[in-house]
Amino acid sequence: MHYHFIKKMVLAREINLIHVSTKDQVFDIFTKVLGTDKLRKIFKMFGVLKVHLNLRGNVDNSSLTS
């Protein structure tokens, strides 16, 4: 059923299908365990920035109790 719908849409020029290589499948991030290199590539494709956080130390909540 779905195949015929897509075929009809392609023939009507409503959609255009393009080939995406398996090495460029960004959805893999949600379906597979990926190596560091592939993760970095996908993050770059999504525009994810590298952020360094320092989570050591304590939180000063004195302003919350005043």
N, CA, C and O of each residue as an XYZ file, in Angstrom:
264
protein
N       0.816     -1.182      0.000
C       0.000      0.000      0.000
C       0.867      1.256      0.000
O       0.653      2.156     -0.812
N       1.859      1.324      0.919
C       2.707      2.503      1.018
C       3.561      2.691     -0.241
O       3.791      3.815     -0.687
N       4.021      1.580     -0.797
C       4.833      1.659     -2.007
C       4.053      2.342     -3.127
O       4.590      3.210     -3.815
N       2.821      1.968     -3.312
C       2.016      2.542     -4.394
C       1.742      4.030     -4.171
O       1.707      4.810     -5.123
N       1.550      4.413     -2.917
C       1.343      5.825     -2.609
C       2.593      6.639     -2.968
O       2.499      7.698     -3.589
N       3.749      6.133     -2.572
C       5.000      6.847     -2.866
C       5.249      6.876     -4.367
O       5.657      7.903     -4.908
N       5.006      5.759     -5.041
C       5.183      5.712     -6.489
C       4.287      6.749     -7.166
O       4.725      7.447     -8.081
N       3.051      6.848     -6.723
C       2.112      7.817     -7.279
C       2.608      9.244     -7.042
O       2.517     10.081     -7.940
N       3.123      9.530     -5.865
C       3.629     10.863     -5.542
C       4.863     11.217     -6.379
O       5.025     12.362     -6.802
N       5.725     10.235     -6.613
C       6.918     10.463     -7.443
C       6.496     10.752     -8.884
O       6.996     11.691     -9.502
N       5.577      9.944     -9.417
C       5.117     10.147    -10.792
C       4.406     11.485    -10.969
O       4.462     12.082    -12.044
N       3.739     11.955     -9.919
C       3.048     13.245     -9.971
C       4.011     14.400     -9.676
O       3.613     15.565     -9.667
N       5.280     14.061     -9.435
C       6.321     15.050     -9.107
C       5.994     15.849     -7.851
O       6.369     17.014     -7.724
N       5.287     15.198     -6.924
C       4.985     15.806     -5.636
C       6.164     15.658     -4.678
O       6.402     16.512     -3.824
N       6.898     14.551     -4.839
C       8.101     14.318     -4.040
C       9.214     13.857     -4.957
O       8.973     13.372     -6.062
N      10.443     14.018     -4.479
C      11.617     13.585     -5.225
C      12.459     12.723     -4.296
O      12.893     13.187     -3.241
N      12.690     11.495     -4.673
C      13.488     10.590     -3.868
C      14.951     10.704     -4.255
O      15.287     10.789     -5.435
N      15.813     10.704     -3.255
C      17.252     10.723     -3.513
C      17.902      9.598     -2.724
O      17.408      9.192     -1.672
N      19.004      9.107     -3.239
C      19.744      8.038     -2.578
C      20.603      8.638     -1.468
O      21.265      9.656     -1.666
N      20.587      7.995     -0.296
C      21.463      8.386      0.805
C      22.286      7.161      1.174
O      21.745      6.112      1.522
N      23.590      7.313      1.093
C      24.499      6.218      1.395
C      24.324      5.768      2.849
O      23.946      6.563      3.709
N      24.599      4.502      3.112
C      24.463      3.994      4.482
C      25.404      4.707      5.435
O      25.114      4.799      6.628
N      26.512      5.208      4.943
C      27.449      5.914      5.836
C      26.956      7.320      6.185
O      27.518      7.961      7.074
N      25.929      7.806      5.511
C      25.392      9.139      5.769
C      24.000      9.117      6.382
O      23.309     10.135      6.379
N      23.582      7.975      6.906
C      22.255      7.852      7.505
C      22.275      8.450      8.907
O      22.735      7.801      9.846
N      21.786      9.671      9.061
C      21.829     10.327     10.364
C      20.884      9.676     11.368
O      21.085      9.815     12.575
N      19.876      8.983     10.904
C      18.930      8.341     11.817
C      19.585      7.201     12.596
O      19.031      6.738     13.593
N      20.768      6.740     12.150
C      21.489      5.689     12.868
C      21.735      6.066     14.322
O      21.860      5.190     15.177
N      21.806      7.358     14.609
C      22.059      7.803     15.980
C      20.949      7.333     16.919
O      21.178      7.188     18.120
N      19.764      7.097     16.392
C      18.631      6.662     17.202
C      18.426      5.151     17.192
O      17.653      4.629     17.995
N      19.104      4.447     16.298
C      18.818      3.018     16.136
C      20.008      2.098     16.379
O      19.831      0.883     16.472
N      21.225      2.652     16.485
C      22.411      1.804     16.596
C      23.408      2.359     17.596
O      23.376      3.537     17.949
N      24.286      1.488     18.039
C      25.432      1.930     18.825
C      26.484      2.347     17.810
O      26.856      1.565     16.935
N      26.966      3.586     17.926
C      27.895      4.114     16.939
C      29.265      4.356     17.550
O      29.403      4.614     18.746
N      30.266      4.264     16.695
C      31.622      4.592     17.109
C      31.812      6.099     17.212
O      30.977      6.880     16.757
N      32.917      6.484     17.812
C      33.199      7.897     18.032
C      33.227      8.690     16.729
O      32.653      9.776     16.653
N      33.882      8.164     15.716
C      34.002      8.892     14.446
C      32.634      9.151     13.814
O      32.360     10.262     13.360
N      31.785      8.135     13.787
C      30.456      8.310     13.194
C      29.601      9.269     14.023
O      28.856     10.077     13.469
N      29.708      9.179     15.351
C      28.965     10.095     16.211
C      29.382     11.542     15.945
O      28.531     12.425     15.832
N      30.680     11.782     15.847
C      31.167     13.141     15.575
C      30.646     13.648     14.234
O      30.253     14.808     14.109
N      30.645     12.770     13.237
C      30.163     13.167     11.913
C      28.681     13.542     11.974
O      28.271     14.555     11.408
N      27.883     12.729     12.658
C      26.451     13.004     12.758
C      26.203     14.277     13.563
O      25.350     15.085     13.195
N      26.941     14.461     14.657
C      26.797     15.694     15.437
C      27.092     16.906     14.574
O      26.398     17.919     14.654
N      28.125     16.799     13.746
C      28.474     17.911     12.856
C      27.354     18.164     11.845
O      27.042     19.314     11.538
N      26.751     17.094     11.328
C      25.657     17.238     10.370
C      24.445     17.918     11.018
O      23.738     18.689     10.369
N      24.210     17.625     12.308
C      23.102     18.235     13.039
C      23.433     19.644     13.519
O      22.545     20.387     13.937
N      24.713     20.009     13.459
C      25.119     21.322     13.935
C      25.293     21.381     15.443
O      25.179     22.449     16.044
N      25.569     20.230     16.058
C      25.769     20.177     17.499
C      27.151     20.735     17.820
O      28.150     20.346     17.215
N      27.187     21.649     18.777
C      28.438     22.268     19.182
C      29.036     21.531     20.362
O      28.322     20.937     21.171
N      30.361     21.577     20.449
C      31.050     20.963     21.567
C      31.027     21.946     22.732
O      31.486     23.081     22.607
N      30.496     21.504     23.850
C      30.396     22.353     25.029
C      31.134     21.667     26.169
O      30.929     20.483     26.435
N      31.996     22.427     26.840
C      32.723     21.898     27.993
C      32.067     22.418     29.257
O      31.909     23.627     29.429
N      31.687     21.515     30.136
C      31.071     21.890     31.399
C      31.950     21.447     32.551
O      32.555     20.376     32.504
N      32.021     22.260     33.571
C      32.718     21.880     34.785
C      31.667     21.619     35.843
O      31.051     22.554     36.353
N      31.458     20.369     36.175
C      30.420     19.992     37.118
C      30.980     19.687     38.505
O      30.289     19.114     39.348
N      32.218     20.066     38.735
C      32.819     19.829     40.043
C      32.524     20.990     40.969
O      32.273     22.111     40.526
N      32.557     20.708     42.252
C      32.313     21.764     43.216
C      30.929     21.621     43.807
O      30.311     20.558     43.739
N      30.447     22.716     44.392
C      29.135     22.658     45.007
C      28.288     23.830     44.519
O      28.773     24.747     43.855
N      27.038     23.767     44.864
C      26.103     24.808     44.452
C      25.842     25.702     45.649
O      25.515     25.220     46.733
N      25.985     26.994     45.452
C      25.696     27.949     46.514
C      24.219     28.300     46.427
O      23.788     29.016     45.524
N      23.448     27.781     47.385
C      22.020     28.046     47.374
C      21.607     28.995     48.488
O      20.445     29.010     48.895
N      22.559     29.791     48.986
C      22.225     30.725     50.068
C      21.181     31.747     49.624
O      20.402     32.230     50.445
N      21.159     32.079     48.339
C      20.171     33.021     47.863
C      18.769     32.406     47.854
O      17.773     33.130     47.832
N      18.692     31.095     47.870
C      17.380     30.437     47.876
C      16.753     30.433     49.260
O      15.529     30.390     49.383
N      17.574     30.479     50.305
C      17.039     30.408     51.649
C      16.760     31.780     52.241
O      16.131     31.871     53.296
N      17.198     32.826     51.608
C      16.992     34.181     52.140
C      15.609     34.697     51.848
O      15.277     35.820     52.227
